[in-house]
């Protein structure tokens, strides 16, 4: 499958498969989020580290166009590393992100301290989603989805398995962090509280916190949306794989009536 991005130095060429549900000329949020994961993980660190927290702020709509990558280590240490990543389109900043990497150090812990198991059906026991018009979204053409609870289209909490198949960066495999970020960006769509045909509910950011790295290709998003009285809300989810829960994701959501 054709990759979404081709990276040459600080220049990033974007394919049409980055397109999102609101406008095919604008990128699905999962695309730049996963690109940022690659940008962080490809930076050197003084000791073995992994990302424990990733925050992505969508400053402006991200066009399906050439981007420029800028990244910087804000804090270097032997226990933590704080990284800044920025994506620019035509010289304008469209995405700003920070990632906290923490030292890897295997340690014996009491079994009660580990992440709990999940009680959802495995992907091969889930059902195909009914995505309606969203099935034509370019980015979704590179995903497999299986519903464990609820529905992708019906309002309310839902639990959906996601498997990313399309390469994000040309010549680079999908890392566990990239898979987690792709699934996490579907919080607002998985657990929508309003009809997609009548409302938009665009996320302005994404924060991902991981107790451990996921294993395998399938990521479960166990999601719920809360709407406030002022057209804003949050979409949040617990993230799991075959072995159990491993992290959480939160988005800030803006609700608007379609014209």
Rosetta blueprint (number, residue, H / E / L):
1 X L
2 X L
3 X L
4 X L
5 X E
6 X E
7 X E
8 X E
9 X L
10 X L
11 X E
12 X E
13 X E
14 X E
15 X L
16 X H
17 X H
18 X H
19 X E
20 X L
21 X L
22 X L
23 X L
24 X L
25 X L
26 X E
27 X E
28 X L
29 X H
30 X H
31 X H
32 X H
33 X H
34 X H
35 X H
36 X H
37 X H
38 X H
39 X H
40 X H
41 X H
42 X L
43 X L
44 X L
45 X L
46 X L
47 X L
48 X L
49 X E
50 X E
51 X E
52 X E
53 X E
54 X E
55 X E
56 X E
57 X E
58 X E
59 X L
60 X L
61 X L
62 X L
63 X E
64 X L
65 X L
66 X L
67 X E
68 X E
69 X E
70 X E
71 X E
72 X E
73 X E
74 X E
75 X E
76 X E
77 X L
78 X L
79 X L
80 X E
81 X E
82 X E
83 X E
84 X E
85 X E
86 X E
87 X E
88 X E
89 X E
90 X L
91 X L
92 X E
93 X E
94 X E
95 X E
96 X E
97 X E
98 X E
99 X E
100 X E
101 X E
102 X E
103 X E
104 X L
105 X L
106 X L
107 X L
108 X L
109 X L
110 X L
111 X H
112 X H
113 X H
114 X L
115 X L
116 X L
117 X L
118 X L
119 X L
120 X L
121 X L
122 X L
123 X H
124 X H
125 X H
126 X L
127 X E
128 X L
129 X L
130 X L
131 X L
132 X H
133 X H
134 X H
135 X H
136 X H
137 X L
138 X H
139 X H
140 X H
141 X H
142 X H
143 X E
144 X E
145 X E
146 X E
147 X E
148 X E
149 X E
150 X L
151 X L
152 X L
153 X L
154 X L
155 X L
156 X L
157 X L
158 X E
159 X E
160 X E
161 X E
162 X E
163 X E
164 X E
165 X L
166 X L
167 X L
168 X L
169 X E
170 X L
171 X L
172 X L
173 X L
174 X L
175 X L
176 X H
177 X H
178 X H
179 X H
180 X H
181 X H
182 X H
183 X H
184 X H
185 X L
186 X L
187 X H
188 X H
189 X H
190 X H
191 X L
192 X L
193 X L
194 X L
195 X L
196 X L
197 X L
198 X L
199 X E
200 X E
201 X E
202 X E
203 X E
204 X L
205 X E
206 X E
207 X E
208 X E
209 X E
210 X E
211 X L
212 X L
213 X L
214 X L
215 X L
216 X L
217 X L
218 X E
219 X E
220 X E
221 X E
222 X E
223 X E
224 X E
225 X E
226 X E
227 X E
228 X L
229 X L
230 X L
231 X L
232 X E
233 X E
234 X E
235 X E
236 X E
237 X E
238 X E
239 X E
240 X E
241 X E
242 X L
243 X L
244 X E
245 X E
246 X E
247 X E
248 X E
249 X E
250 X E
251 X E
252 X E
253 X E
254 X E
255 X E
256 X E
257 X E
258 X L
259 X L
